[in-house]
Amino acid sequence: MDAPKELITEEQLDPKQVTLFLKAQSAIELSNYDYALSILHNILKEEPSFLKGREILRAAQGARWRTSGKKGKSLLSGGMLKVKNKIKKDPLGAIEEIEKKLDNDPYNVEANTLFYEAFMAVGIPEVATFGLETIREGHSSNYKNLHKLGDHYLAQGDGTEAAKIYDQIVQSDPTDGEARKKGKDASAQATMAKGGWGLADRSFKDLLKDQDEAQSLESAARIGATKEQMAAQLADLGAQYSEDPQNLNVVKKIADLYERLEDWENSASYYEYAFSLSESDETLQRKAEDAKDNLRTQKIKNLESDIEGGGDGVEDKKAQLDELRNASIEQQIKEAEIRVERNPTDPQLRFDLGSHLFTAGQYREAIPHLQKAKNNPHIRIRSMLMLGRCYDEMKMYDLAVSSLNDANGELFAMDNTKKEILFNLGLVYDKLGDKDKSLESFKEIYNADYDYRDVAKRVEGSYS
């Protein structure tokens, strides 16, 4: 059968399929995963562009995988090579085979990459995206996939999502100049889309004044620039700014250079001005607020360093430090609340507010925001981790264990996030008096990272 080129919703399923879909969801709630998978495979065979069905299927596959306690076998086999070759001739048939493979290893990189390629071949990029996002969920540090996902969003005209992906890469690897450059292109695309500018016959460079300015922007984006080179760029941009102080591109470049020089005060000032010149570009406003946060953090670190050095006025400096910390937290909460009020459906903003409330010790107030944030798959794990910590601080240990176990069950690679989850889980089990489960959590970290916090002392001490 030919696949439709557009997504279909649950409302567009025929009555029989709706009944089956409801049965599949009920089966998942009862942990009858094999039955649910069977139903969902049949529905998706008939309706391959039913994205919600794919999402439910992947969730069921993940739950089945975790509860079985078995890791999927490597899919680097002749069978998968045949599937790859099949994509050109029969992409829909290949998709069915890929989904069956994913039953045993839902976050497998190779299979989900082939899933992406197959749906691109069919001509349904929205579902193809789901394959790369699945890899991102299960392997958040797979930079090859992140680049592919960012490029995909950029090609589909979704500059906002592309910018988020490239920013994630740069945050983890500041030396990735390609990601930094593409992130700027993505932000420009997002701004153009928001302003209603057409992209059909205009490239990014077409939107700049001339080719020299395009080259200047690309040069400024290179992460390898020294402080002296960036200072020279600032001097050049300062001359351009004097000629045209309302040139948004110039103002953004100045703000970016100050950010890279860690001159947070000037960076915040120029990002705020850039925001006023733009059509309410929230990315620029967020950049300004981040720079202010960094400025406050820098002041706190300077005071801490002065206090450690001793000398006169230490007690006064300690009082200043406490006052500055409290003011910083209050300001962060205030700014986060304003962002949430402006866009209450954005899970990332909810997570930011919940995080600041947690830092302030306002655990009860943080919980509803973190609960809303966990509905976004990209921040779901971090939200559940922080929820678990909120419950822990409120001595609701059973809820803390539940949230932390759920978060742990959705991570497969032993990255820093999983270690933090397991460490907190071990602490909560210890408070519950369950020494065996507490030690089991610490041992899992110990087997992967001997130097993580004090797990070695805890584990080795249990044998003495």
C-alpha positions as CSV (number, residue, x, y, z in Angstrom):
1,M,0.0,0.0,0.0
2,D,1.1,3.6,-0.6
3,A,1.6,5.6,2.6
4,P,-0.2,9.0,3.0
5,K,2.2,11.9,2.9
6,E,0.6,13.5,5.9
7,L,0.2,12.4,9.5
8,I,-3.1,11.0,10.6
9,T,-4.6,11.4,14.1
10,E,-6.5,9.1,16.4
11,E,-9.7,10.7,15.2
12,Q,-9.0,9.7,11.6
13,L,-8.7,6.0,12.4
14,D,-11.7,3.9,11.5
15,P,-13.9,2.7,14.4
16,K,-12.4,-0.8,14.4
17,Q,-8.9,0.6,14.7
18,V,-9.9,3.0,17.4
19,T,-11.2,0.0,19.4
20,L,-8.0,-1.9,18.9
21,F,-5.9,1.2,19.9
22,L,-7.8,1.5,23.1
23,K,-7.3,-2.2,23.8
24,A,-3.6,-1.8,23.2
25,Q,-3.4,1.1,25.7
26,S,-5.4,-0.9,28.3
27,A,-3.0,-3.9,27.8
28,I,0.0,-1.6,28.5
29,E,-1.6,-0.4,31.7
30,L,-1.9,-4.1,32.7
31,S,1.7,-4.7,31.7
32,N,0.5,-7.1,29.0
33,Y,3.1,-5.7,26.6
34,D,3.3,-8.6,24.1
35,Y,-0.5,-8.3,23.4
36,A,-0.2,-4.5,23.1
37,L,2.7,-4.8,20.7
38,S,0.8,-7.2,18.5
39,I,-2.2,-4.9,18.2
40,L,-0.1,-1.8,17.6
41,H,2.0,-3.5,14.9
42,N,-1.2,-4.4,13.0
43,I,-2.6,-0.9,13.3
44,L,0.6,0.7,12.1
45,K,0.8,-1.8,9.2
46,E,-2.4,-0.3,7.9
47,E,-1.7,3.3,9.0
48,P,2.1,3.9,8.9
49,S,1.7,7.7,9.4
50,F,-0.1,7.3,12.7
51,L,2.6,9.0,14.8
52,K,0.8,8.8,18.1
53,G,0.5,5.0,17.6
54,R,4.3,4.9,17.0
55,E,4.9,6.8,20.2
56,I,2.7,4.5,22.2
57,L,4.4,1.5,20.6
58,R,7.9,2.7,21.5
59,A,6.8,3.4,25.0
60,A,5.4,-0.2,25.3
61,Q,8.6,-1.6,23.7
62,G,10.7,0.3,26.3
63,A,8.6,-0.8,29.2
64,R,8.7,-4.4,28.0
65,W,12.5,-4.2,27.5
66,R,13.0,-2.8,31.0
67,T,10.8,-5.3,32.8
68,S,12.3,-8.3,31.0
69,G,15.7,-7.4,32.3
70,K,17.2,-8.4,29.0
71,K,19.3,-6.3,26.7
72,G,18.5,-6.5,23.1
73,K,21.1,-8.3,21.0
74,S,23.2,-6.4,18.5
75,L,21.3,-5.6,15.4
76,L,24.5,-5.4,13.3
77,S,23.5,-8.5,11.5
78,G,22.8,-9.7,8.0
79,G,19.1,-9.3,8.7
80,M,19.5,-5.6,9.3
81,L,21.7,-5.2,6.2
82,K,18.9,-6.8,4.2
83,V,16.5,-4.3,5.8
84,K,18.8,-1.4,4.8
85,N,18.8,-2.7,1.2
86,K,15.0,-3.1,1.3
87,I,14.4,0.6,2.1
88,K,15.0,1.6,-1.6
89,K,12.6,-1.0,-3.0
90,D,10.0,-1.4,-0.3
91,P,10.4,1.2,2.5
92,L,7.0,0.3,4.1
93,G,8.0,-3.3,4.3
94,A,11.3,-2.3,5.7
95,I,9.6,-0.2,8.4
96,E,7.6,-3.2,9.6
97,E,10.7,-5.3,10.0
98,I,12.5,-2.5,11.8
99,E,9.7,-2.1,14.3
100,K,9.8,-5.8,15.0
101,K,13.5,-5.5,15.7
102,L,12.9,-2.6,18.0
103,D,10.6,-4.8,20.1
104,N,13.8,-6.2,21.6
105,D,15.9,-3.1,21.7
106,P,13.8,0.1,21.3
107,Y,16.7,2.6,21.6
108,N,19.0,0.8,19.2
109,V,20.9,3.4,17.2
110,E,21.2,1.5,13.9
111,A,17.6,0.4,13.8
112,N,16.2,3.9,14.6
113,T,18.6,5.4,12.0
114,L,17.1,3.0,9.4
115,F,13.7,3.9,10.7
116,Y,14.5,7.5,9.9
117,E,15.9,6.7,6.5
118,A,12.8,4.6,5.6
119,F,10.3,7.3,6.5
120,M,12.3,9.9,4.6
121,A,12.1,7.5,1.6
122,V,8.4,7.3,2.1
123,G,8.1,11.0,2.3
124,I,6.9,11.5,5.9
125,P,9.6,13.5,7.6
126,E,7.5,14.1,10.7
127,V,7.6,10.4,11.6
128,A,11.2,10.2,10.4
129,T,12.1,12.7,13.1
130,F,10.7,10.3,15.7
131,G,13.5,7.8,14.9
132,L,16.3,10.4,15.6
133,E,14.5,11.7,18.7
134,T,14.3,8.2,20.0
135,I,18.1,7.8,19.7
136,R,18.5,11.2,21.4
137,E,16.3,10.0,24.3
138,G,18.2,6.8,24.8
139,H,21.7,8.0,23.9
140,S,21.8,11.7,24.7
141,S,25.6,12.0,24.1
142,N,25.5,10.5,20.6
143,Y,26.8,13.6,18.8
144,K,26.6,12.1,15.4
145,N,22.9,11.6,15.9
146,L,22.4,15.1,17.4
147,H,24.1,16.6,14.3
148,K,21.8,14.6,12.0
149,L,18.8,15.6,14.0
150,G,19.7,19.3,14.0
151,D,20.4,19.1,10.2
152,H,17.0,17.4,9.7
153,Y,15.1,20.1,11.7
154,L,17.0,22.8,9.7
155,A,16.1,21.1,6.4
156,Q,12.4,20.9,7.4
157,G,12.4,24.6,8.2
158,D,12.1,24.2,12.0
159,G,14.8,26.6,13.0
160,T,13.6,26.7,16.6
161,E,14.1,23.0,17.2
162,A,17.3,22.9,15.2
163,A,18.7,25.7,17.4
164,K,17.9,23.8,20.5
165,I,19.8,20.7,19.2
166,Y,22.9,22.6,18.2
167,D,22.8,24.5,21.5
168,Q,22.8,21.1,23.3
169,I,25.9,20.0,21.3
170,V,27.7,23.3,22.0
171,Q,26.9,23.1,25.7
172,S,28.5,19.7,25.8
173,D,31.4,20.4,23.4
174,P,32.2,24.1,23.1
175,T,34.9,23.3,20.5
176,D,32.3,22.1,18.0
177,G,32.4,25.1,15.6
178,E,30.1,23.4,13.1
179,A,27.3,23.1,15.6
180,R,27.9,26.7,16.7
181,K,27.7,28.0,13.1
182,K,24.6,25.9,12.3
183,G,23.0,27.1,15.5
184,K,23.3,30.7,14.3
185,D,21.8,29.7,11.0
186,A,19.0,27.9,12.8
187,S,18.3,30.9,15.0
188,A,18.2,33.2,11.9
189,Q,15.8,30.8,10.3
190,A,13.5,30.8,13.3
191,T,13.5,34.6,13.5
192,M,12.7,34.8,9.8
193,A,9.8,32.3,10.2
194,K,8.5,34.2,13.1
195,G,8.6,37.4,11.1
196,G,6.9,35.9,8.2
197,W,9.9,36.1,5.8
198,G,9.9,33.6,3.1
199,L,12.7,31.1,2.7
200,A,11.7,29.7,-0.6
201,D,14.0,31.9,-2.7
202,R,16.3,33.4,0.0
203,S,19.3,31.8,1.6
204,F,20.7,32.9,5.0
205,K,23.4,34.9,3.3
206,D,20.8,36.6,1.0
207,L,19.4,38.2,4.2
208,L,22.6,39.8,5.1
209,K,23.7,43.1,3.6
210,D,26.4,41.6,1.4
211,Q,28.9,38.8,1.1
212,D,31.5,40.5,3.2
213,E,29.1,40.6,6.2
214,A,28.2,37.0,5.7
215,Q,31.9,36.1,5.8
216,S,32.3,38.2,8.9
217,L,29.5,36.4,10.7
218,E,31.0,33.0,9.8
219,S,34.4,34.1,11.0
220,A,33.0,35.4,14.3
221,A,31.3,32.1,14.8
222,R,34.5,30.1,14.9
223,I,35.1,28.9,18.4
224,G,38.8,28.7,17.9
225,A,39.2,32.5,18.0
226,T,41.6,33.8,20.6
227,K,40.7,36.7,23.0
228,E,42.9,39.0,20.9
229,Q,41.0,38.0,17.7
230,M,37.7,38.4,19.4
231,A,38.8,41.9,20.7
232,A,39.7,42.8,17.1
233,Q,36.2,41.6,15.9
234,L,34.6,43.7,18.6
235,A,36.5,46.7,17.4
236,D,35.3,46.1,13.8
237,L,31.8,45.5,15.0
238,G,31.9,48.7,17.1
239,A,32.6,50.7,14.0
240,Q,29.6,49.1,12.2
241,Y,27.5,49.7,15.3
242,S,28.4,53.4,15.3
243,E,27.2,53.7,11.7
244,D,24.0,51.7,12.3
245,P,23.1,51.1,16.0
246,Q,19.8,49.4,15.0
247,N,21.5,46.7,12.9
248,L,20.2,43.6,14.7
249,N,22.8,41.2,13.2
250,V,25.6,43.5,14.4
251,V,24.1,43.8,17.9
252,K,23.7,40.0,18.2
253,K,27.3,39.4,17.1
254,I,28.6,41.9,19.7
255,A,26.5,40.2,22.4
256,D,27.8,36.8,21.3
257,L,31.4,37.9,21.4
258,Y,31.0,39.4,24.9
259,E,29.4,36.1,26.0
260,R,32.3,34.1,24.7
261,L,34.7,36.5,26.5
262,E,32.6,35.9,29.6
263,D,32.0,39.6,29.9
264,W,28.5,38.9,31.3
265,E,27.5,42.5,32.0
266,N,28.1,43.8,28.5
267,S,26.7,40.5,27.1
268,A,23.4,41.0,29.0
269,S,23.2,44.6,27.9
270,Y,23.6,43.9,24.2
271,Y,21.3,40.8,24.3
272,E,18.6,42.9,25.9
273,Y,19.1,45.6,23.2
274,A,18.9,42.9,20.5
275,F,15.7,41.6,22.0
276,S,14.2,45.1,21.8
277,L,15.2,45.4,18.2
278,S,13.8,42.0,17.3
279,E,10.2,41.0,17.1
280,S,10.2,39.7,20.6
281,D,12.7,36.9,19.9
282,E,12.5,34.8,23.1
283,T,15.9,33.3,22.3
284,L,17.5,36.7,22.7
285,Q,15.6,37.4,25.9
286,R,16.7,34.1,27.3
287,K,20.3,34.8,26.4
288,A,20.1,38.1,28.3
289,E,18.7,36.4,31.4
290,D,21.4,33.7,31.2
291,A,24.1,36.4,31.0
292,K,22.6,38.0,34.1
293,D,22.6,34.7,35.9
294,N,26.3,34.2,35.0
295,L,27.1,37.7,36.2
296,R,25.5,36.9,39.6
297,T,27.3,33.6,39.8
298,Q,30.6,35.3,39.0
299,K,30.1,37.8,41.8
300,I,29.3,35.0,44.2
301,K,32.4,33.1,43.2
302,N,34.5,36.2,43.7
303,L,33.2,36.7,47.2
304,E,33.7,33.0,48.0
305,S,37.3,33.3,46.9
306,D,37.8,36.4,49.0
307,I,36.4,34.7,52.0
308,E,38.7,31.7,51.5
309,G,41.7,34.0,51.4
310,G,40.9,35.3,54.9
311,G,42.0,38.7,55.9
312,D,40.0,41.6,57.2
313,G,36.2,41.9,56.8
314,V,35.5,38.2,56.4
315,E,32.3,38.3,58.4
316,D,31.0,41.2,56.4
317,K,31.8,39.4,53.2
318,K,30.0,36.3,54.4
319,A,26.9,38.4,55.1
320,Q,27.2,40.0,51.6
321,L,27.5,36.5,50.2
322,D,24.3,35.3,51.9
323,E,22.5,38.4,50.7
324,L,23.7,38.0,47.2
325,R,22.8,34.3,47.0
326,N,19.3,35.0,48.3
327,A,18.8,37.9,45.9
328,S,20.1,35.7,43.0
329,I,17.7,32.9,43.7
330,E,14.8,35.3,44.2
331,Q,15.6,37.0,40.9
332,Q,15.9,33.7,39.1
333,I,12.5,32.6,40.4
334,K,10.9,36.0,39.4
335,E,12.3,35.8,35.9
336,A,11.3,32.2,35.5
337,E,7.7,33.0,36.7
338,I,7.4,35.8,34.1
339,R,8.5,33.4,31.4
340,V,6.0,30.8,32.5
341,E,3.2,33.4,32.6
342,R,4.1,34.4,29.1
343,N,4.2,30.9,27.8
344,P,2.5,28.5,30.3
345,T,2.6,25.5,27.9
346,D,6.4,25.4,27.5
347,P,7.7,22.4,29.5
348,Q,11.3,23.7,29.4
349,L,10.2,26.9,31.1
350,R,8.3,24.9,33.7
351,F,11.4,22.9,34.4
352,D,13.5,26.0,34.8
353,L,11.0,27.4,37.3
354,G,10.8,24.1,39.2
355,S,14.6,24.0,39.3
356,H,14.9,27.4,40.8
357,L,12.2,26.7,43.3
358,F,14.0,23.5,44.3
359,T,17.2,25.5,44.8
360,A,15.3,27.9,47.0
361,G,14.1,25.0,49.1
362,Q,10.5,25.6,48.0
363,Y,9.9,21.9,47.2
364,R,6.1,21.8,47.4
365,E,5.9,24.8,45.0
366,A,8.4,23.1,42.6
367,I,6.4,19.8,42.3
368,P,3.5,20.9,39.9
369,H,5.9,22.6,37.5
370,L,8.2,19.5,37.4
371,Q,5.2,17.3,36.9
372,K,4.2,19.3,33.8
373,A,7.8,19.4,32.6
374,K,8.2,15.6,32.6
375,N,5.6,15.4,29.7
376,N,8.4,16.6,27.4
377,P,10.6,13.6,26.4
378,H,13.7,15.8,26.1
379,I,13.6,16.9,29.8
380,R,11.6,14.0,31.2
381,I,14.5,12.2,32.9
382,R,15.8,15.4,34.6
383,S,12.3,16.3,35.7
384,M,11.7,12.9,37.3
385,L,15.1,13.1,39.0
386,M,14.3,16.5,40.5
387,L,10.8,15.4,41.5
388,G,12.4,12.5,43.3
389,R,14.7,14.9,45.2
390,C,11.7,17.1,46.1
391,Y,9.8,14.1,47.5
392,D,13.0,13.1,49.4
393,E,13.4,16.5,51.0
394,M,9.7,16.4,52.0
395,K,10.4,12.9,53.6
396,M,7.9,11.3,51.1
397,Y,10.3,8.5,50.5
398,D,8.0,6.0,48.8
399,L,7.2,8.7,46.1
400,A,10.9,9.5,45.8
401,V,11.8,5.9,45.2
402,S,9.0,5.6,42.6
403,S,10.1,8.7,40.7
404,L,13.8,7.8,40.8
405,N,13.2,4.2,39.7
406,D,11.1,5.4,36.8
407,A,13.8,7.8,35.7
408,N,16.5,5.1,36.1
409,G,14.4,2.6,34.0
410,E,14.4,5.0,31.0
411,L,18.2,5.4,30.9
412,F,20.4,2.7,29.5
413,A,23.9,4.3,29.2
414,M,25.8,4.9,32.5
415,D,26.1,8.6,32.0
416,N,26.3,11.3,34.7
417,T,22.6,11.6,34.9
418,K,22.1,7.9,35.5
419,K,24.8,8.0,38.2
420,E,23.1,10.9,39.9
421,I,19.8,9.1,39.8
422,L,21.3,5.9,41.2
423,F,23.2,7.8,43.9
424,N,20.0,9.6,45.1
425,L,18.1,6.3,44.9
426,G,20.7,4.7,47.2
427,L,20.4,7.6,49.7
428,V,16.6,7.3,49.8
429,Y,16.7,3.5,50.3
430,D,19.2,4.0,53.1
431,K,16.7,6.4,54.8
432,L,14.0,3.8,54.4
433,G,16.3,1.3,56.1
434,D,16.6,-0.9,53.0
435,K,20.4,-1.4,53.2
436,D,20.4,-4.1,50.4
437,K,18.7,-2.0,47.8
438,S,20.7,1.0,48.9
439,L,24.0,-0.9,48.4
440,E,22.7,-2.4,45.1
441,S,22.3,1.2,43.7
442,F,25.8,2.2,44.8
443,K,27.3,-1.0,43.4
444,E,25.9,-0.2,40.0
445,I,27.8,3.1,40.0
446,Y,30.9,1.5,41.5
447,N,31.1,-1.1,38.7
448,A,31.2,1.8,36.1
449,D,32.9,4.7,37.9
450,Y,35.1,4.0,40.9
451,D,35.7,7.7,41.6
452,Y,32.1,8.8,41.6
453,R,31.5,10.8,44.9
454,D,31.9,8.4,47.9
455,V,30.5,5.2,46.3
456,A,33.8,3.4,46.7
457,K,33.8,4.1,50.4
458,R,30.2,3.0,50.8
459,V,30.6,-0.2,48.8
460,E,33.9,-1.3,50.1
461,G,32.8,-0.4,53.7
462,S,29.9,-2.9,53.4
463,Y,32.4,-5.8,53.2
464,S,34.3,-4.9,56.3
